[in-house]
Amino acid sequence: LKTDNNRNWRFRAELAEQLTVLLDLFPPDDIGDFVTPVAMILASDKVSEVRHTAFRALSGITKAVAHDNRLLSSLVTRVKQNFANHNRWCQRQMYAHLCQYILEDGAVSNERFAAELLPDLLRLHADPIPNVRISVARVMAYHLLNSDYFTSGQNPQHADLLEASRALQSDTDKDVRYFLSNDV
């Protein structure tokens, strides 16, 4: 994480990429203790490319520890503290991006995602910053509203999902509305 030239973000991007590859070499406890803290630091990097590569690594970490309730709960708590509940809008936006990667990779079951991550994602539909709402709308349009599980009554957050969808469809920002329009 520390290099001679802090502006050379490519080293950090490469480290984030290598974290994903290294996951198969470590037991889940070591992933939680050693790999996750590095991935969390990289997920808050100044450079977007590094952050998105770190999100991919965090999704892989989520998948690697998903069968261990203690480790997964610890990871979810860290993610919520560092991203979903942060006072900086860019961190909250990153939470939506991370949820997108977790859904794309199938890192956790839909049931687990709905119970642990979805409530905080849906809460962000009312964020005062349009960029955060855009990211939430994108995740909803491409992953949640196209899923049989999330759009059914099986989802414990079903009513909240529908409410968030309606709110985003009538949002004051046209870019937010775009993702939930029927034309997408």
Order of alpha helices (4+ residues) and beta strands (2+ residues): alpha-alpha-alpha-alpha-alpha-alpha-alpha-alpha-alpha-alpha
